[in-house]
Amino acid sequence: MSLLNGANDTRGLQQVDVAGLEAGATTEWQSEIAIAEDDLTCVLRVERYAADS
């Protein structure tokens, strides 16, 4: 996930690996980015890999 300011500049970035999910399954996860800035937008970026990679 990344945190963007109003100019779409990346102000924070955190990678979260969620392993072991079957196709179509869901799970809960959370993450925190320590940053002292207001009015940021959180954007999720998803990367998918084949199960055997």
mmCIF entry with sequence, helices, sheets and N, C-alpha, C, O atoms, coordinates in Angstrom:
data_MODEL
# 
_entry.id   MODEL 
# 
_entity.id                         1 
_entity.type                       polymer 
_entity.pdbx_number_of_molecules   1 
# 
_entity_poly.entity_id                      1 
_entity_poly.type                           'polypeptide(L)' 
_entity_poly.nstd_linkage                   no 
_entity_poly.nstd_monomer                   no 
_entity_poly.pdbx_seq_one_letter_code       MSLLNGANDTRGLQQVDVAGLEAGATTEWQSEIAIAEDDLTCVLRVERYAADS 
_entity_poly.pdbx_seq_one_letter_code_can   MSLLNGANDTRGLQQVDVAGLEAGATTEWQSEIAIAEDDLTCVLRVERYAADS 
_entity_poly.pdbx_strand_id                 A 
# 
loop_
_entity_poly_seq.entity_id 
_entity_poly_seq.num 
_entity_poly_seq.mon_id 
_entity_poly_seq.hetero 
1 1  MET n 
1 2  SER n 
1 3  LEU n 
1 4  LEU n 
1 5  ASN n 
1 6  GLY n 
1 7  ALA n 
1 8  ASN n 
1 9  ASP n 
1 10 THR n 
1 11 ARG n 
1 12 GLY n 
1 13 LEU n 
1 14 GLN n 
1 15 GLN n 
1 16 VAL n 
1 17 ASP n 
1 18 VAL n 
1 19 ALA n 
1 20 GLY n 
1 21 LEU n 
1 22 GLU n 
1 23 ALA n 
1 24 GLY n 
1 25 ALA n 
1 26 THR n 
1 27 THR n 
1 28 GLU n 
1 29 TRP n 
1 30 GLN n 
1 31 SER n 
1 32 GLU n 
1 33 ILE n 
1 34 ALA n 
1 35 ILE n 
1 36 ALA n 
1 37 GLU n 
1 38 ASP n 
1 39 ASP n 
1 40 LEU n 
1 41 THR n 
1 42 CYS n 
1 43 VAL n 
1 44 LEU n 
1 45 ARG n 
1 46 VAL n 
1 47 GLU n 
1 48 ARG n 
1 49 TYR n 
1 50 ALA n 
1 51 ALA n 
1 52 ASP n 
1 53 SER n 
# 
_struct_asym.id          A 
_struct_asym.entity_id   1 
# 
_struct_sheet.id               AA1 
_struct_sheet.type             ? 
_struct_sheet.number_strands   3 
_struct_sheet.details          ? 
# 
loop_
_struct_sheet_order.sheet_id 
_struct_sheet_order.range_id_1 
_struct_sheet_order.range_id_2 
_struct_sheet_order.offset 
_struct_sheet_order.sense 
AA1 1 2 ? anti-parallel 
AA1 2 3 ? anti-parallel 
# 
loop_
_struct_sheet_range.sheet_id 
_struct_sheet_range.id 
_struct_sheet_range.beg_label_comp_id 
_struct_sheet_range.beg_label_asym_id 
_struct_sheet_range.beg_label_seq_id 
_struct_sheet_range.pdbx_beg_PDB_ins_code 
_struct_sheet_range.end_label_comp_id 
_struct_sheet_range.end_label_asym_id 
_struct_sheet_range.end_label_seq_id 
_struct_sheet_range.pdbx_end_PDB_ins_code 
_struct_sheet_range.beg_auth_comp_id 
_struct_sheet_range.beg_auth_asym_id 
_struct_sheet_range.beg_auth_seq_id 
_struct_sheet_range.end_auth_comp_id 
_struct_sheet_range.end_auth_asym_id 
_struct_sheet_range.end_auth_seq_id 
AA1 1 THR A 10 ? LEU A 13 ? THR A 10 LEU A 13 
AA1 2 SER A 2  ? LEU A 4  ? SER A 2  LEU A 4  
AA1 3 THR A 41 ? VAL A 43 ? THR A 41 VAL A 43 
# 
loop_
_atom_site.group_PDB 
_atom_site.id 
_atom_site.type_symbol 
_atom_site.label_atom_id 
_atom_site.label_alt_id 
_atom_site.label_comp_id 
_atom_site.label_asym_id 
_atom_site.label_entity_id 
_atom_site.label_seq_id 
_atom_site.pdbx_PDB_ins_code 
_atom_site.Cartn_x 
_atom_site.Cartn_y 
_atom_site.Cartn_z 
_atom_site.occupancy 
_atom_site.B_iso_or_equiv 
_atom_site.pdbx_formal_charge 
_atom_site.auth_seq_id 
_atom_site.auth_comp_id 
_atom_site.auth_asym_id 
_atom_site.auth_atom_id 
_atom_site.pdbx_PDB_model_num 
ATOM 1   N N  . MET A 1 1  ? 0.842   -1.159  0.000  1.00 0.00 ? 1  MET A N  1 
ATOM 2   C CA . MET A 1 1  ? 0.000   0.000   0.000  1.00 0.00 ? 1  MET A CA 1 
ATOM 3   C C  . MET A 1 1  ? 0.893   1.230   0.000  1.00 0.00 ? 1  MET A C  1 
ATOM 4   O O  . MET A 1 1  ? 2.036   1.188   0.455  1.00 0.00 ? 1  MET A O  1 
ATOM 5   N N  . SER A 1 2  ? 0.359   2.306   -0.510 1.00 0.00 ? 2  SER A N  1 
ATOM 6   C CA . SER A 1 2  ? 1.122   3.539   -0.508 1.00 0.00 ? 2  SER A CA 1 
ATOM 7   C C  . SER A 1 2  ? 0.239   4.683   -0.042 1.00 0.00 ? 2  SER A C  1 
ATOM 8   O O  . SER A 1 2  ? -0.980  4.663   -0.217 1.00 0.00 ? 2  SER A O  1 
ATOM 9   N N  . LEU A 1 3  ? 0.871   5.671   0.550  1.00 0.00 ? 3  LEU A N  1 
ATOM 10  C CA . LEU A 1 3  ? 0.190   6.882   0.992  1.00 0.00 ? 3  LEU A CA 1 
ATOM 11  C C  . LEU A 1 3  ? 0.589   8.010   0.061  1.00 0.00 ? 3  LEU A C  1 
ATOM 12  O O  . LEU A 1 3  ? 1.775   8.274   -0.138 1.00 0.00 ? 3  LEU A O  1 
ATOM 13  N N  . LEU A 1 4  ? -0.413  8.676   -0.512 1.00 0.00 ? 4  LEU A N  1 
ATOM 14  C CA . LEU A 1 4  ? -0.170  9.745   -1.476 1.00 0.00 ? 4  LEU A CA 1 
ATOM 15  C C  . LEU A 1 4  ? -0.700  11.062  -0.940 1.00 0.00 ? 4  LEU A C  1 
ATOM 16  O O  . LEU A 1 4  ? -1.720  11.097  -0.252 1.00 0.00 ? 4  LEU A O  1 
ATOM 17  N N  . ASN A 1 5  ? 0.006   12.159  -1.263 1.00 0.00 ? 5  ASN A N  1 
ATOM 18  C CA . ASN A 1 5  ? -0.500  13.480  -0.898 1.00 0.00 ? 5  ASN A CA 1 
ATOM 19  C C  . ASN A 1 5  ? -1.364  14.011  -2.043 1.00 0.00 ? 5  ASN A C  1 
ATOM 20  O O  . ASN A 1 5  ? -1.587  13.307  -3.028 1.00 0.00 ? 5  ASN A O  1 
ATOM 21  N N  . GLY A 1 6  ? -1.847  15.239  -1.920 1.00 0.00 ? 6  GLY A N  1 
ATOM 22  C CA . GLY A 1 6  ? -2.731  15.831  -2.924 1.00 0.00 ? 6  GLY A CA 1 
ATOM 23  C C  . GLY A 1 6  ? -2.114  15.959  -4.304 1.00 0.00 ? 6  GLY A C  1 
ATOM 24  O O  . GLY A 1 6  ? -2.839  16.012  -5.298 1.00 0.00 ? 6  GLY A O  1 
ATOM 25  N N  . ALA A 1 7  ? -0.782  16.010  -4.388 1.00 0.00 ? 7  ALA A N  1 
ATOM 26  C CA . ALA A 1 7  ? -0.085  16.093  -5.672 1.00 0.00 ? 7  ALA A CA 1 
ATOM 27  C C  . ALA A 1 7  ? 0.258   14.705  -6.221 1.00 0.00 ? 7  ALA A C  1 
ATOM 28  O O  . ALA A 1 7  ? 0.989   14.587  -7.205 1.00 0.00 ? 7  ALA A O  1 
ATOM 29  N N  . ASN A 1 8  ? -0.277  13.643  -5.575 1.00 0.00 ? 8  ASN A N  1 
ATOM 30  C CA . ASN A 1 8  ? -0.006  12.251  -5.934 1.00 0.00 ? 8  ASN A CA 1 
ATOM 31  C C  . ASN A 1 8  ? 1.455   11.853  -5.752 1.00 0.00 ? 8  ASN A C  1 
ATOM 32  O O  . ASN A 1 8  ? 1.941   10.936  -6.413 1.00 0.00 ? 8  ASN A O  1 
ATOM 33  N N  . ASP A 1 9  ? 2.150   12.541  -4.858 1.00 0.00 ? 9  ASP A N  1 
ATOM 34  C CA . ASP A 1 9  ? 3.510   12.154  -4.489 1.00 0.00 ? 9  ASP A CA 1 
ATOM 35  C C  . ASP A 1 9  ? 3.420   11.061  -3.431 1.00 0.00 ? 9  ASP A C  1 
ATOM 36  O O  . ASP A 1 9  ? 2.632   11.179  -2.493 1.00 0.00 ? 9  ASP A O  1 
ATOM 37  N N  . THR A 1 10 ? 4.210   10.003  -3.563 1.00 0.00 ? 10 THR A N  1 
ATOM 38  C CA . THR A 1 10 ? 4.237   8.942   -2.573 1.00 0.00 ? 10 THR A CA 1 
ATOM 39  C C  . THR A 1 10 ? 4.932   9.448   -1.327 1.00 0.00 ? 10 THR A C  1 
ATOM 40  O O  . THR A 1 10 ? 6.086   9.873   -1.381 1.00 0.00 ? 10 THR A O  1 
ATOM 41  N N  . ARG A 1 11 ? 4.223   9.403   -0.191 1.00 0.00 ? 11 ARG A N  1 
ATOM 42  C CA . ARG A 1 11 ? 4.758   9.877   1.076  1.00 0.00 ? 11 ARG A CA 1 
ATOM 43  C C  . ARG A 1 11 ? 5.116   8.722   2.002  1.00 0.00 ? 11 ARG A C  1 
ATOM 44  O O  . ARG A 1 11 ? 5.866   8.910   2.960  1.00 0.00 ? 11 ARG A O  1 
ATOM 45  N N  . GLY A 1 12 ? 4.591   7.533   1.730  1.00 0.00 ? 12 GLY A N  1 
ATOM 46  C CA . GLY A 1 12 ? 4.898   6.349   2.523  1.00 0.00 ? 12 GLY A CA 1 
ATOM 47  C C  . GLY A 1 12 ? 4.564   5.108   1.721  1.00 0.00 ? 12 GLY A C  1 
ATOM 48  O O  . GLY A 1 12 ? 3.665   5.120   0.879  1.00 0.00 ? 12 GLY A O  1 
ATOM 49  N N  . LEU A 1 13 ? 5.296   4.035   1.990  1.00 0.00 ? 13 LEU A N  1 
ATOM 50  C CA . LEU A 1 13 ? 5.099   2.794   1.235  1.00 0.00 ? 13 LEU A CA 1 
ATOM 51  C C  . LEU A 1 13 ? 5.314   1.623   2.176  1.00 0.00 ? 13 LEU A C  1 
ATOM 52  O O  . LEU A 1 13 ? 6.280   1.607   2.938  1.00 0.00 ? 13 LEU A O  1 
ATOM 53  N N  . GLN A 1 14 ? 4.425   0.647   2.129  1.00 0.00 ? 14 GLN A N  1 
ATOM 54  C CA . GLN A 1 14 ? 4.524   -0.532  2.990  1.00 0.00 ? 14 GLN A CA 1 
ATOM 55  C C  . GLN A 1 14 ? 4.141   -1.758  2.177  1.00 0.00 ? 14 GLN A C  1 
ATOM 56  O O  . GLN A 1 14 ? 3.078   -1.786  1.557  1.00 0.00 ? 14 GLN A O  1 
ATOM 57  N N  . GLN A 1 15 ? 4.988   -2.759  2.175  1.00 0.00 ? 15 GLN A N  1 
ATOM 58  C CA . GLN A 1 15 ? 4.664   -4.027  1.508  1.00 0.00 ? 15 GLN A CA 1 
ATOM 59  C C  . GLN A 1 15 ? 4.094   -4.981  2.540  1.00 0.00 ? 15 GLN A C  1 
ATOM 60  O O  . GLN A 1 15 ? 4.647   -5.140  3.629  1.00 0.00 ? 15 GLN A O  1 
ATOM 61  N N  . VAL A 1 16 ? 2.977   -5.619  2.187  1.00 0.00 ? 16 VAL A N  1 
ATOM 62  C CA . VAL A 1 16 ? 2.327   -6.598  3.053  1.00 0.00 ? 16 VAL A CA 1 
ATOM 63  C C  . VAL A 1 16 ? 2.194   -7.881  2.250  1.00 0.00 ? 16 VAL A C  1 
ATOM 64  O O  . VAL A 1 16 ? 1.548   -7.893  1.202  1.00 0.00 ? 16 VAL A O  1 
ATOM 65  N N  . ASP A 1 17 ? 2.797   -8.957  2.728  1.00 0.00 ? 17 ASP A N  1 
ATOM 66  C CA . ASP A 1 17 ? 2.682   -10.249 2.061  1.00 0.00 ? 17 ASP A CA 1 
ATOM 67  C C  . ASP A 1 17 ? 1.617   -11.079 2.767  1.00 0.00 ? 17 ASP A C  1 
ATOM 68  O O  . ASP A 1 17 ? 1.702   -11.320 3.971  1.00 0.00 ? 17 ASP A O  1 
ATOM 69  N N  . VAL A 1 18 ? 0.615   -11.512 2.009  1.00 0.00 ? 18 VAL A N  1 
ATOM 70  C CA . VAL A 1 18 ? -0.434  -12.380 2.528  1.00 0.00 ? 18 VAL A CA 1 
ATOM 71  C C  . VAL A 1 18 ? -0.280  -13.707 1.812  1.00 0.00 ? 18 VAL A C  1 
ATOM 72  O O  . VAL A 1 18 ? -0.605  -13.829 0.631  1.00 0.00 ? 18 VAL A O  1 
ATOM 73  N N  . ALA A 1 19 ? 0.219   -14.702 2.534  1.00 0.00 ? 19 ALA A N  1 
ATOM 74  C CA . ALA A 1 19 ? 0.530   -15.995 1.908  1.00 0.00 ? 19 ALA A CA 1 
ATOM 75  C C  . ALA A 1 19 ? -0.523  -17.043 2.236  1.00 0.00 ? 19 ALA A C  1 
ATOM 76  O O  . ALA A 1 19 ? -1.258  -16.921 3.215  1.00 0.00 ? 19 ALA A O  1 
ATOM 77  N N  . GLY A 1 20 ? -0.583  -18.067 1.406  1.00 0.00 ? 20 GLY A N  1 
ATOM 78  C CA . GLY A 1 20 ? -1.378  -19.246 1.699  1.00 0.00 ? 20 GLY A CA 1 
ATOM 79  C C  . GLY A 1 20 ? -2.867  -19.127 1.464  1.00 0.00 ? 20 GLY A C  1 
ATOM 80  O O  . GLY A 1 20 ? -3.636  -19.829 2.120  1.00 0.00 ? 20 GLY A O  1 
ATOM 81  N N  . LEU A 1 21 ? -3.306  -18.275 0.563  1.00 0.00 ? 21 LEU A N  1 
ATOM 82  C CA . LEU A 1 21 ? -4.735  -18.160 0.273  1.00 0.00 ? 21 LEU A CA 1 
ATOM 83  C C  . LEU A 1 21 ? -5.077  -18.945 -0.976 1.00 0.00 ? 21 LEU A C  1 
ATOM 84  O O  . LEU A 1 21 ? -4.366  -18.894 -1.980 1.00 0.00 ? 21 LEU A O  1 
ATOM 85  N N  . GLU A 1 22 ? -6.177  -19.670 -0.897 1.00 0.00 ? 22 GLU A N  1 
ATOM 86  C CA . GLU A 1 22 ? -6.692  -20.371 -2.073 1.00 0.00 ? 22 GLU A CA 1 
ATOM 87  C C  . GLU A 1 22 ? -7.386  -19.359 -2.987 1.00 0.00 ? 22 GLU A C  1 
ATOM 88  O O  . GLU A 1 22 ? -7.795  -18.287 -2.542 1.00 0.00 ? 22 GLU A O  1 
ATOM 89  N N  . ALA A 1 23 ? -7.512  -19.706 -4.245 1.00 0.00 ? 23 ALA A N  1 
ATOM 90  C CA . ALA A 1 23 ? -8.196  -18.833 -5.199 1.00 0.00 ? 23 ALA A CA 1 
ATOM 91  C C  . ALA A 1 23 ? -9.605  -18.525 -4.705 1.00 0.00 ? 23 ALA A C  1 
ATOM 92  O O  . ALA A 1 23 ? -10.343 -19.433 -4.324 1.00 0.00 ? 23 ALA A O  1 
ATOM 93  N N  . GLY A 1 24 ? -9.975  -17.262 -4.710 1.00 0.00 ? 24 GLY A N  1 
ATOM 94  C CA . GLY A 1 24 ? -11.298 -16.830 -4.293 1.00 0.00 ? 24 GLY A CA 1 
ATOM 95  C C  . GLY A 1 24 ? -11.459 -16.649 -2.792 1.00 0.00 ? 24 GLY A C  1 
ATOM 96  O O  . GLY A 1 24 ? -12.505 -16.182 -2.342 1.00 0.00 ? 24 GLY A O  1 
ATOM 97  N N  . ALA A 1 25 ? -10.449 -17.008 -2.006 1.00 0.00 ? 25 ALA A N  1 
ATOM 98  C CA . ALA A 1 25 ? -10.524 -16.882 -0.548 1.00 0.00 ? 25 ALA A CA 1 
ATOM 99  C C  . ALA A 1 25 ? -10.257 -15.451 -0.122 1.00 0.00 ? 25 ALA A C  1 
ATOM 100 O O  . ALA A 1 25 ? -9.678  -14.670 -0.877 1.00 0.00 ? 25 ALA A O  1 
ATOM 101 N N  . THR A 1 26 ? -10.674 -15.110 1.070  1.00 0.00 ? 26 THR A N  1 
ATOM 102 C CA . THR A 1 26 ? -10.401 -13.799 1.633  1.00 0.00 ? 26 THR A CA 1 
ATOM 103 C C  . THR A 1 26 ? -9.765  -13.959 3.013  1.00 0.00 ? 26 THR A C  1 
ATOM 104 O O  . THR A 1 26 ? -9.866  -15.016 3.636  1.00 0.00 ? 26 THR A O  1 
ATOM 105 N N  . THR A 1 27 ? -9.118  -12.908 3.473  1.00 0.00 ? 27 THR A N  1 
ATOM 106 C CA . THR A 1 27 ? -8.552  -12.886 4.814  1.00 0.00 ? 27 THR A CA 1 
ATOM 107 C C  . THR A 1 27 ? -8.466  -11.446 5.287  1.00 0.00 ? 27 THR A C  1 
ATOM 108 O O  . THR A 1 27 ? -8.492  -10.519 4.478  1.00 0.00 ? 27 THR A O  1 
ATOM 109 N N  . GLU A 1 28 ? -8.364  -11.259 6.576  1.00 0.00 ? 28 GLU A N  1 
ATOM 110 C CA . GLU A 1 28 ? -8.171  -9.926  7.125  1.00 0.00 ? 28 GLU A CA 1 
ATOM 111 C C  . GLU A 1 28 ? -6.693  -9.687  7.348  1.00 0.00 ? 28 GLU A C  1 
ATOM 112 O O  . GLU A 1 28 ? -5.956  -10.613 7.686  1.00 0.00 ? 28 GLU A O  1 
ATOM 113 N N  . TRP A 1 29 ? -6.249  -8.444  7.161  1.00 0.00 ? 29 TRP A N  1 
ATOM 114 C CA . TRP A 1 29 ? -4.873  -8.063  7.425  1.00 0.00 ? 29 TRP A CA 1 
ATOM 115 C C  . TRP A 1 29 ? -4.865  -6.591  7.802  1.00 0.00 ? 29 TRP A C  1 
ATOM 116 O O  . TRP A 1 29 ? -5.819  -5.858  7.543  1.00 0.00 ? 29 TRP A O  1 
ATOM 117 N N  . GLN A 1 30 ? -3.785  -6.182  8.409  1.00 0.00 ? 30 GLN A N  1 
ATOM 118 C CA . GLN A 1 30 ? -3.618  -4.777  8.746  1.00 0.00 ? 30 GLN A CA 1 
ATOM 119 C C  . GLN A 1 30 ? -2.150  -4.407  8.698  1.00 0.00 ? 30 GLN A C  1 
ATOM 120 O O  . GLN A 1 30 ? -1.271  -5.265  8.783  1.00 0.00 ? 30 GLN A O  1 
ATOM 121 N N  . SER A 1 31 ? -1.904  -3.136  8.564  1.00 0.00 ? 31 SER A N  1 
ATOM 122 C CA . SER A 1 31 ? -0.545  -2.635  8.523  1.00 0.00 ? 31 SER A CA 1 
ATOM 123 C C  . SER A 1 31 ? -0.566  -1.183  8.997  1.00 0.00 ? 31 SER A C  1 
ATOM 124 O O  . SER A 1 31 ? -1.606  -0.525  8.955  1.00 0.00 ? 31 SER A O  1 
ATOM 125 N N  . GLU A 1 32 ? 0.561   -0.700  9.439  1.00 0.00 ? 32 GLU A N  1 
ATOM 126 C CA . GLU A 1 32 ? 0.689   0.689   9.871  1.00 0.00 ? 32 GLU A CA 1 
ATOM 127 C C  . GLU A 1 32 ? 1.923   1.309   9.244  1.00 0.00 ? 32 GLU A C  1 
ATOM 128 O O  . GLU A 1 32 ? 2.956   0.660   9.078  1.00 0.00 ? 32 GLU A O  1 
ATOM 129 N N  . ILE A 1 33 ? 1.791   2.577   8.903  1.00 0.00 ? 33 ILE A N  1 
ATOM 130 C CA . ILE A 1 33 ? 2.925   3.355   8.418  1.00 0.00 ? 33 ILE A CA 1 
ATOM 131 C C  . ILE A 1 33 ? 3.029   4.577   9.327  1.00 0.00 ? 33 ILE A C  1 
ATOM 132 O O  . ILE A 1 33 ? 2.108   5.390   9.396  1.00 0.00 ? 33 ILE A O  1 
ATOM 133 N N  . ALA A 1 34 ? 4.143   4.695   10.012 1.00 0.00 ? 34 ALA A N  1 
ATOM 134 C CA . ALA A 1 34 ? 4.345   5.843   10.912 1.00 0.00 ? 34 ALA A CA 1 
ATOM 135 C C  . ALA A 1 34 ? 4.769   7.048   10.080 1.00 0.00 ? 34 ALA A C  1 
ATOM 136 O O  . ALA A 1 34 ? 5.897   7.116   9.591  1.00 0.00 ? 34 ALA A O  1 
ATOM 137 N N  . ILE A 1 35 ? 3.852   7.994   9.927  1.00 0.00 ? 35 ILE A N  1 
ATOM 138 C CA . ILE A 1 35 ? 4.152   9.190   9.147  1.00 0.00 ? 35 ILE A CA 1 
ATOM 139 C C  . ILE A 1 35 ? 3.372   10.362  9.752  1.00 0.00 ? 35 ILE A C  1 
ATOM 140 O O  . ILE A 1 35 ? 2.180   10.239  10.034 1.00 0.00 ? 35 ILE A O  1 
ATOM 141 N N  . ALA A 1 36 ? 4.034   11.469  9.945  1.00 0.00 ? 36 ALA A N  1 
ATOM 142 C CA . ALA A 1 36 ? 3.421   12.647  10.568 1.00 0.00 ? 36 ALA A CA 1 
ATOM 143 C C  . ALA A 1 36 ? 2.985   13.629  9.488  1.00 0.00 ? 36 ALA A C  1 
ATOM 144 O O  . ALA A 1 36 ? 3.573   14.698  9.326  1.00 0.00 ? 36 ALA A O  1 
ATOM 145 N N  . GLU A 1 37 ? 1.948   13.250  8.758  1.00 0.00 ? 37 GLU A N  1 
ATOM 146 C CA . GLU A 1 37 ? 1.445   14.104  7.686  1.00 0.00 ? 37 GLU A CA 1 
ATOM 147 C C  . GLU A 1 37 ? -0.061  13.895  7.597  1.00 0.00 ? 37 GLU A C  1 
ATOM 148 O O  . GLU A 1 37 ? -0.542  12.781  7.805  1.00 0.00 ? 37 GLU A O  1 
ATOM 149 N N  . ASP A 1 38 ? -0.807  14.944  7.292  1.00 0.00 ? 38 ASP A N  1 
ATOM 150 C CA . ASP A 1 38 ? -2.262  14.869  7.205  1.00 0.00 ? 38 ASP A CA 1 
ATOM 151 C C  . ASP A 1 38 ? -2.723  14.840  5.755  1.00 0.00 ? 38 ASP A C  1 
ATOM 152 O O  . ASP A 1 38 ? -1.949  15.097  4.833  1.00 0.00 ? 38 ASP A O  1 
ATOM 153 N N  . ASP A 1 39 ? -4.002  14.523  5.573  1.00 0.00 ? 39 ASP A N  1 
ATOM 154 C CA . ASP A 1 39 ? -4.673  14.577  4.268  1.00 0.00 ? 39 ASP A CA 1 
ATOM 155 C C  . ASP A 1 39 ? -4.011  13.684  3.225  1.00 0.00 ? 39 ASP A C  1 
ATOM 156 O O  . ASP A 1 39 ? -3.799  14.106  2.089  1.00 0.00 ? 39 ASP A O  1 
ATOM 157 N N  . LEU A 1 40 ? -3.687  12.457  3.608  1.00 0.00 ? 40 LEU A N  1 
ATOM 158 C CA . LEU A 1 40 ? -3.106  11.493  2.676  1.00 0.00 ? 40 LEU A CA 1 
ATOM 159 C C  . LEU A 1 40 ? -4.173  10.504  2.223  1.00 0.00 ? 40 LEU A C  1 
ATOM 160 O O  . LEU A 1 40 ? -5.151  10.258  2.930  1.00 0.00 ? 40 LEU A O  1 
ATOM 161 N N  . THR A 1 41 ? -3.973  9.948   1.048  1.00 0.00 ? 41 THR A N  1 
ATOM 162 C CA . THR A 1 41 ? -4.857  8.930   0.502  1.00 0.00 ? 41 THR A CA 1 
ATOM 163 C C  . THR A 1 41 ? -4.116  7.598   0.492  1.00 0.00 ? 41 THR A C  1 
ATOM 164 O O  . THR A 1 41 ? -2.955  7.533   0.088  1.00 0.00 ? 41 THR A O  1 
ATOM 165 N N  . CYS A 1 42 ? -4.788  6.538   0.936  1.00 0.00 ? 42 CYS A N  1 
ATOM 166 C CA . CYS A 1 42 ? -4.204  5.194   0.925  1.00 0.00 ? 42 CYS A CA 1 
ATOM 167 C C  . CYS A 1 42 ? -4.603  4.486   -0.367 1.00 0.00 ? 42 CYS A C  1 
ATOM 168 O O  . CYS A 1 42 ? -5.785  4.404   -0.701 1.00 0.00 ? 42 CYS A O  1 
ATOM 169 N N  . VAL A 1 43 ? -3.609  3.978   -1.087 1.00 0.00 ? 43 VAL A N  1 
ATOM 170 C CA . VAL A 1 43 ? -3.837  3.281   -2.351 1.00 0.00 ? 43 VAL A CA 1 
ATOM 171 C C  . VAL A 1 43 ? -3.250  1.878   -2.242 1.00 0.00 ? 43 VAL A C  1 
ATOM 172 O O  . VAL A 1 43 ? -2.073  1.711   -1.924 1.00 0.00 ? 43 VAL A O  1 
ATOM 173 N N  . LEU A 1 44 ? -4.079  0.874   -2.507 1.00 0.00 ? 44 LEU A N  1 
ATOM 174 C CA . LEU A 1 44 ? -3.603  -0.507  -2.491 1.00 0.00 ? 44 LEU A CA 1 
ATOM 175 C C  . LEU A 1 44 ? -3.077  -0.888  -3.865 1.00 0.00 ? 44 LEU A C  1 
ATOM 176 O O  . LEU A 1 44 ? -3.698  -0.592  -4.885 1.00 0.00 ? 44 LEU A O  1 
ATOM 177 N N  . ARG A 1 45 ? -1.948  -1.534  -3.878 1.00 0.00 ? 45 ARG A N  1 
ATOM 178 C CA . ARG A 1 45 ? -1.357  -2.052  -5.119 1.00 0.00 ? 45 ARG A CA 1 
ATOM 179 C C  . ARG A 1 45 ? -1.234  -3.552  -4.954 1.00 0.00 ? 45 ARG A C  1 
ATOM 180 O O  . ARG A 1 45 ? -0.597  -4.024  -4.012 1.00 0.00 ? 45 ARG A O  1 
ATOM 181 N N  . VAL A 1 46 ? -1.828  -4.297  -5.846 1.00 0.00 ? 46 VAL A N  1 
ATOM 182 C CA . VAL A 1 46 ? -1.901  -5.747  -5.720 1.00 0.00 ? 46 VAL A CA 1 
ATOM 183 C C  . VAL A 1 46 ? -0.998  -6.400  -6.766 1.00 0.00 ? 46 VAL A C  1 
ATOM 184 O O  . VAL A 1 46 ? -1.062  -6.070  -7.950 1.00 0.00 ? 46 VAL A O  1 
ATOM 185 N N  . GLU A 1 47 ? -0.161  -7.326  -6.315 1.00 0.00 ? 47 GLU A N  1 
ATOM 186 C CA . GLU A 1 47 ? 0.659   -8.139  -7.208 1.00 0.00 ? 47 GLU A CA 1 
ATOM 187 C C  . GLU A 1 47 ? 0.286   -9.590  -6.962 1.00 0.00 ? 47 GLU A C  1 
ATOM 188 O O  . GLU A 1 47 ? 0.241   -10.036 -5.816 1.00 0.00 ? 47 GLU A O  1 
ATOM 189 N N  . ARG A 1 48 ? 0.021   -10.317 -8.013 1.00 0.00 ? 48 ARG A N  1 
ATOM 190 C CA . ARG A 1 48 ? -0.351  -11.718 -7.886 1.00 0.00 ? 48 ARG A CA 1 
ATOM 191 C C  . ARG A 1 48 ? 0.713   -12.582 -8.538 1.00 0.00 ? 48 ARG A C  1 
ATOM 192 O O  . ARG A 1 48 ? 1.283   -12.229 -9.570 1.00 0.00 ? 48 ARG A O  1 
ATOM 193 N N  . TYR A 1 49 ? 0.965   -13.721 -7.912 1.00 0.00 ? 49 TYR A N  1 
ATOM 194 C CA . TYR A 1 49 ? 1.960   -14.655 -8.432 1.00 0.00 ? 49 TYR A CA 1 
ATOM 195 C C  . TYR A 1 49 ? 1.350   -16.036 -8.502 1.00 0.00 ? 49 TYR A C  1 
ATOM 196 O O  . TYR A 1 49 ? 0.477   -16.369 -7.700 1.00 0.00 ? 49 TYR A O  1 
ATOM 197 N N  . ALA A 1 50 ? 1.794   -16.844 -9.444 1.00 0.00 ? 50 ALA A N  1 
ATOM 198 C CA . ALA A 1 50 ? 1.345   -18.233 -9.531 1.00 0.00 ? 50 ALA A CA 1 
ATOM 199 C C  . ALA A 1 50 ? 1.756   -18.967 -8.273 1.00 0.00 ? 50 ALA A C  1 
ATOM 200 O O  . ALA A 1 50 ? 2.786   -18.649 -7.678 1.00 0.00 ? 50 ALA A O  1 
ATOM 201 N N  . ALA A 1 51 ? 0.966   -19.943 -7.860 1.00 0.00 ? 51 ALA A N  1 
ATOM 202 C CA . ALA A 1 51 ? 1.211   -20.671 -6.613 1.00 0.00 ? 51 ALA A CA 1 
ATOM 203 C C  . ALA A 1 51 ? 2.562   -21.385 -6.595 1.00 0.00 ? 51 ALA A C  1 
ATOM 204 O O  . ALA A 1 51 ? 3.126   -21.598 -5.522 1.00 0.00 ? 51 ALA A O  1 
ATOM 205 N N  . ASP A 1 52 ? 3.083   -21.754 -7.750 1.00 0.00 ? 52 ASP A N  1 
ATOM 206 C CA . ASP A 1 52 ? 4.341   -22.483 -7.795 1.00 0.00 ? 52 ASP A CA 1 
ATOM 207 C C  . ASP A 1 52 ? 5.562   -21.593 -7.948 1.00 0.00 ? 52 ASP A C  1 
ATOM 208 O O  . ASP A 1 52 ? 6.674   -22.101 -8.094 1.00 0.00 ? 52 ASP A O  1 
ATOM 209 N N  . SER A 1 53 ? 5.381   -20.261 -7.917 1.00 0.00 ? 53 SER A N  1 
ATOM 210 C CA . SER A 1 53 ? 6.556   -19.371 -8.088 1.00 0.00 ? 53 SER A CA 1 
ATOM 211 C C  . SER A 1 53 ? 7.125   -18.943 -6.770 1.00 0.00 ? 53 SER A C  1 
ATOM 212 O O  . SER A 1 53 ? 8.106   -18.200 -6.733 1.00 0.00 ? 53 SER A O  1 
# 
